[in-house]
């Protein structure tokens, strides 16, 4: 039997908690943003202190950590980039993700030992561009999301550089995410990590001769949301994804919750591992899509994975608000003396039955027996945003970082 070489499973992490969850649920690597320099707000990026903690945790688990310095850079930003590279001299990141040739050269000059990945913001969509980045010293290119799986395979073969592709998460109406709408309407630059998702606002039409008269647009009885993309999901196309010869499969979502990270990580981990064991008889498990439907998302599609849907361009557009079939309740931070410390995301009560999920597609149901707050007081109902100690009447042995949810 031939051995299947699996691509890396790469998960997003917007903070240390999400980072630890991602690794626990099967990620081979995580990508995080450097505060001040990434395509996400600083609240979803890592300080230097957090980067050190995260890097140590990753390497202790035998995992990798990539750091994004991929926002738009102006001349006045380079003194800060140079300062950051100097301040992180002691941290051996597994790679830096960059989207600017100047930053690329700055890293080569100051930290030549660090591998460099070319961000999707550079819109690399052909083998010539990929080969250029390889000759310049890059180790990987994150391909433009507009590339198909077949194009990814050709780029990987012809350029000889590792390629990374997106397989799951929110899509954007702008080419490779380079958008001006947010800056135009709000003064918050999407290319500096401040996107206000203007494309997903509830737009209306105004006719030229009737200024001030907003016209509602309806499709099938529902208001249309212009410019809003469907979410990418390739879980039902794992053989094609592996055959693309991508070195890394990227999940989008640094601003998503621990629940999202865990659910998506465990599903793609399970699918990839099952494919590796017996690719000839590989079959789609319906529970995978059930899990992915249970997290907040817009309707799923395959994006550009199989080419642009010329005859059905509407397949890329969504008129839906985010939806899900379950609500996160909380997740376990630690277990001590028979009780579980739970970080509460949505309230739950004594006597309530909760569904739980864990790494490796583990899952089950528990019944809440007691809730104790941080003041050692018994509660009948937990409060959002707090940490509580919880015992369960059926005394299950729950795995590390198990997550509780409730079906809608």
C-alpha atoms as one frame of an Amber mdcrd trajectory, in Angstrom:
protein
   0.000   0.000   0.000   1.415   3.389  -0.992   1.902   5.905   1.786  -0.156
   9.082   1.474   1.729  12.250   2.368  -0.764  14.551   4.010  -0.557  18.322
   3.764  -0.178  20.395   6.897  -3.418  21.412   8.618  -3.075  25.106   9.450
  -5.504  26.768  11.881  -6.015  30.418  12.850  -5.485  31.680  16.389  -6.628
  35.099  17.552  -5.310  34.637  21.096  -3.478  32.126  23.282  -6.648  30.299
  24.279  -7.589  29.674  20.636  -4.013  28.657  19.880  -4.067  25.954  22.557
  -7.484  24.745  21.420  -6.320  24.513  17.800  -3.346  22.325  18.690  -5.442
  20.152  21.023  -7.970  19.503  18.252  -5.486  18.466  15.589  -3.773  21.463
  13.991  -0.236  20.818  12.767   0.465  24.543  12.799  -1.190  27.840  13.691
  -0.867  31.277  12.195  -1.183  34.370  14.365  -0.904  38.105  13.787   1.804
  40.320  15.210   0.090  43.216  16.993   0.283  46.325  14.846   1.338  44.555
  11.663  -1.325  41.989  10.766  -4.540  41.966   8.754  -6.656  41.737  11.910
  -7.267  44.186  14.782  -4.748  44.166  17.620  -7.380  42.534  19.839  -7.028
  39.447  17.640  -3.232  39.659  17.394  -0.326  38.677  19.629   1.931  40.874
  21.742   5.592  39.871  21.915   4.985  38.345  25.357   2.082  36.264  24.011
   4.154  35.199  21.018   6.798  33.790  23.339   4.216  31.838  25.330   2.549
  30.601  22.160   5.817  29.585  20.522   6.953  27.646  23.577   3.578  25.878
  23.756   3.678  25.014  20.052   7.178  23.568  20.148   6.464  21.622  23.331
   3.612  19.956  21.415   5.778  19.341  18.344   3.749  21.896  16.375   4.613
  24.976  14.312   3.791  28.662  14.717   3.713  31.204  11.889   3.469  34.944
  12.504   1.834  37.349  10.042   3.374  40.741   9.281   1.023  41.244   6.370
  -0.709  44.601   6.637  -0.043  47.405   4.151   3.266  49.098   5.031   4.286
  52.723   4.459   7.730  54.267   4.926   6.859  55.436   8.428   6.060  51.850
   9.467   9.531  50.458   8.844  11.165  51.769  12.014   8.482  49.879  13.973
   8.992  46.704  11.914  12.740  46.890  12.515  12.150  47.435  16.232   9.806
  44.409  16.346  12.343  42.208  14.555  14.984  43.299  17.037  12.744  42.750
  20.070  11.831  39.228  18.892  15.428  38.247  18.100  15.281  35.500  20.735
  12.124  33.910  19.252  12.655  31.281  16.546   9.367  31.431  14.706   8.716
  28.655  12.218   7.977  31.318   9.596   6.947  34.921   9.083   4.088  35.620
   6.659   4.718  38.829   4.703   2.842  40.721   2.006   5.318  43.457   1.131
   8.618  43.208  -0.746  10.170  45.809   1.546   9.242  43.836   4.652  10.504
  40.697   2.918  13.918  42.333   2.405  13.926  43.775   5.921  13.447  40.306
   7.404  16.133  38.870   5.114  18.553  41.534   6.346  17.763  41.367  10.074
  16.528  37.788  10.624  17.921  35.734   7.712  17.463  32.504   9.665  13.651
  32.806   9.627  11.644  31.097   6.850   9.440  33.464   4.851   5.949  32.762
   3.533   4.363  35.052   0.951   0.889  36.151   2.068  -2.227  35.716  -0.054
  -2.293  39.537  -0.072   0.393  39.350  -2.777  -2.144  37.598  -5.050   0.300
  34.964  -6.303  -1.705  33.112  -8.950   0.842  31.691 -11.407   3.998  29.582
 -11.462   6.177  32.444 -12.733   5.383  34.591  -9.702   5.803  31.605  -7.382
   9.188  30.781  -8.939  10.241  34.409  -8.480   9.506  34.257  -4.773  11.415
  30.991  -4.493  14.456  32.553  -6.189  14.180  35.507  -3.796  14.403  33.150
  -0.824  10.793  32.437   0.165   9.918  28.921   1.313   6.171  29.078   0.665
   3.527  31.083  -1.167  -0.044  31.362   0.066  -1.869  31.305  -3.240  -4.548
  33.804  -4.213  -7.942  32.469  -3.220  -8.990  32.819  -6.850  -6.783  29.835
  -7.829  -8.395  26.475  -8.501  -7.052  23.224  -7.058  -5.742  22.270 -10.496
  -3.938  25.605 -10.800  -2.467  25.061  -7.338  -1.113  21.682  -8.455   0.467
  23.161 -11.564   2.036  26.038  -9.619   3.492  23.640  -7.054   4.926  21.355
  -9.742   6.278  24.024 -12.071   7.688  26.474  -9.518   9.092  23.958  -7.043
   7.995  26.054  -4.060   5.604  24.916  -1.323   2.107  26.271  -1.842  -0.580
  26.903   0.733  -4.277  27.029  -0.130  -7.443  28.017   1.715  -9.897  25.171
   2.276 -12.406  26.614   4.746 -13.765  29.901   6.050 -15.102  33.296   5.070
 -14.450  34.546   1.559 -14.137  38.144   0.391 -15.485  39.974  -2.653 -12.107
  41.700  -3.123  -9.215  40.050  -4.984  -7.200  38.162  -2.336  -8.838  40.295
   0.322  -7.413  43.623  -0.878 -10.420  45.911  -0.412 -11.043  49.665  -0.214
 -14.722  49.684   0.823 -14.106  49.860   4.567 -11.576  52.690   4.202 -13.890
  54.580   1.839 -16.999  54.377   4.013 -15.569  54.376   7.543 -11.952  55.505
   7.377 -10.913  52.092   8.733  -8.466  50.467   6.338  -9.040  46.762   5.672
  -5.458  46.540   4.465  -4.266  47.676   7.889  -6.306  45.095   9.794  -9.346
  47.309  10.488 -11.966  45.943   8.083 -15.544  46.861   9.056 -16.971  44.365
   6.534 -18.762  47.078   4.578 -19.511  44.515   1.868 -21.804  42.687   4.303
 -23.913  45.679   5.333 -27.624  45.648   4.463 -27.385  47.730   1.286 -30.315
  49.471  -0.389 -30.822  50.998  -3.836 -31.558  54.677  -4.445 -32.847  55.702
  -7.906 -31.130  58.765  -9.421 -34.331  60.752  -9.962 -35.663  59.942  -6.476
 -32.893  60.945  -4.051 -33.620  60.041  -0.456 -36.058  57.278  -1.398 -34.425
  54.010  -0.423 -35.645  51.036  -2.408 -35.623  47.660  -0.709 -34.511  44.759
  -2.904 -35.935  41.333  -2.205 -35.050  37.848  -3.335 -37.454  35.080  -2.467
 -39.052  37.311   0.122 -35.765  38.221   1.810 -33.721  41.395   1.637 -30.638
  40.959  -0.516 -27.240  41.617   0.992 -25.004  42.886  -1.811 -21.373  41.840
  -2.173 -21.517  39.191   0.562 -19.661  35.985  -0.305 -20.593  32.474   0.703
 -18.150  30.663   2.983 -15.603  28.254   1.563 -15.877  24.589   2.553 -13.917
  21.761   0.907 -14.532  18.997   3.461 -16.428  16.977   0.842 -13.497  17.197
  -1.581 -10.569  15.903   0.491  -9.156  13.638  -2.284  -9.032  16.576  -4.717
  -7.497  18.792  -2.036  -4.731  16.275  -1.306  -4.110  15.713  -5.025  -3.548
  19.457  -5.455  -0.111  18.860  -3.879  -0.572  21.834  -1.579   1.884  21.686
   1.309  -0.543  23.369   3.690  -4.319  23.657   4.038  -5.377  26.933   5.580
  -8.496  27.563   7.639  -9.673  31.186   7.806 -10.903  32.751  11.053  -8.539
  34.482  13.483 -11.496  36.407  14.894 -13.676  33.324  15.328 -14.283  31.597
  18.687 -12.576  28.651  20.374 -15.651  26.644  19.423 -15.193  27.437  15.738
 -11.482  26.612  15.849 -12.072  23.315  17.652 -14.980  22.182  15.493 -13.293
  22.911  12.175  -9.911  21.542  13.276 -11.261  18.204  14.462 -13.382  17.684
  11.346 -10.569  18.337   8.862  -8.109  16.372  11.033 -10.415  13.373  11.040
 -11.065  13.593   7.298  -7.374  13.862   6.400  -6.350  11.035   8.721  -9.052
   8.722   7.396  -8.027   9.477   3.836  -4.392   8.655   4.641  -5.335   5.260
   6.079  -7.320   4.065   3.042  -7.605   6.565   0.177  -9.099   3.964  -2.186
 -12.151   3.413   0.028 -12.379   6.908   1.474 -15.943   8.074   2.071 -17.456
  11.312   3.342 -18.731  11.054   6.915 -22.032  12.981   7.238 -21.126  13.965
  10.814 -18.371  16.203   9.410 -20.824  18.523   7.710 -23.128  18.370  10.727
 -20.283  19.708  12.857 -19.439  22.433  10.360 -23.098  23.467  10.158 -23.093
  23.818  13.954 -20.626  26.745  13.938 -21.413  30.299  12.841 -21.093  30.501
   9.062 -22.715  31.663   5.860 -23.942  29.091   3.324 -21.075  26.884   2.199
 -19.706  26.646  -1.327 -16.509  25.525  -3.039 -15.383  29.043  -3.988 -12.906
  28.942  -6.871 -11.573  25.450  -6.032 -12.934  23.989  -9.274 -12.675  27.132
 -11.361 -14.900  30.169 -11.663 -18.561  29.102 -11.931 -19.165  31.070 -15.135
 -22.643  29.692 -15.684 -23.639  30.072 -12.020 -21.883  33.151 -10.614 -24.621
  33.433  -7.988 -23.081  30.369  -6.307 -20.429  32.664  -4.865 -22.835  35.204
  -3.385 -24.838  34.948  -0.182 -27.989  36.774   0.875 -27.813  35.202   4.317
 -26.796  36.417   7.733 -24.476  34.070   9.680 -26.257  30.901  10.763 -25.523
  27.835  12.881 -27.334  24.825  14.305 -25.773  25.063  17.770 -24.671  27.614
  20.370 -21.417  27.411  22.283 -21.938  27.229  26.044 -18.334  27.184  27.250
 -15.104  25.234  27.319 -13.007  23.466  29.936  -9.838  25.247  31.012  -8.746
  22.642  33.565  -9.971  19.763  35.719  -9.240  19.663  39.439 -10.576  17.511
  42.305 -13.417  16.135  40.238 -14.640  19.550  39.068 -14.136  21.273  35.756
 -13.225  24.953  35.471 -15.354  26.245  32.628 -15.041  29.524  30.749 -18.667
  30.524  30.198 -19.676  31.873  26.777 -23.451  31.478  27.170 -25.363  30.768
  30.424 -26.430  27.306  31.536 -28.279  26.002  34.603 -28.080  23.236  37.187
 -29.946  20.205  35.878 -29.445  21.210  32.257 -28.212  18.695  29.694 -25.297
  19.830  27.526 -23.627  18.270  24.508 -19.816  18.153  24.554 -17.201  17.686
  21.850 -13.519  16.846  22.121 -10.487  16.106  19.923 -10.628  13.121  17.601
 -14.405  13.423  17.064 -15.096  12.500  20.677 -18.452  13.631  22.015 -21.309
  12.941  24.364 -23.785  14.466  26.770 -23.525  15.655  30.371 -25.992  16.845
  32.995 -24.946  19.807  35.146 -24.941  18.896  38.844 -23.459  22.016  40.446
 -22.061  25.430  39.529 -19.624  27.304  41.823 -18.436  30.821  41.002 -15.026
  32.382  41.708 -16.275  33.571  45.124 -17.032  29.960  46.039 -20.777  30.602
  45.867 -23.251  28.056  44.543 -25.229  29.199  41.518 -28.362  27.925  39.873
 -27.344  29.550  36.594 -23.968  30.645  35.245 -23.206  34.128  33.898 -21.658
  34.941  30.504 -18.008  35.915  30.563 -17.226  34.312  33.932 -15.281  31.248
  35.009 -17.050  28.650  37.147 -16.365  25.209  38.629 -18.826  22.626  37.387
 -19.591  19.040  38.364 -21.755  16.666  36.350 -24.149  14.055  37.716 -22.984
  11.390  35.278 -19.297  12.037  36.232 -17.764  11.769  32.771 -14.029  11.840
  32.151 -13.928  14.704  29.710 -10.875  15.300  27.520  -8.602  18.328  27.747
 -10.305  21.489  26.423 -13.649  19.821  25.831 -16.262  22.271  24.582 -19.938
  22.415  25.558 -22.657  23.381  23.128 -26.432  23.318  22.862 -28.374  22.496
  19.732 -30.791  25.145  18.524
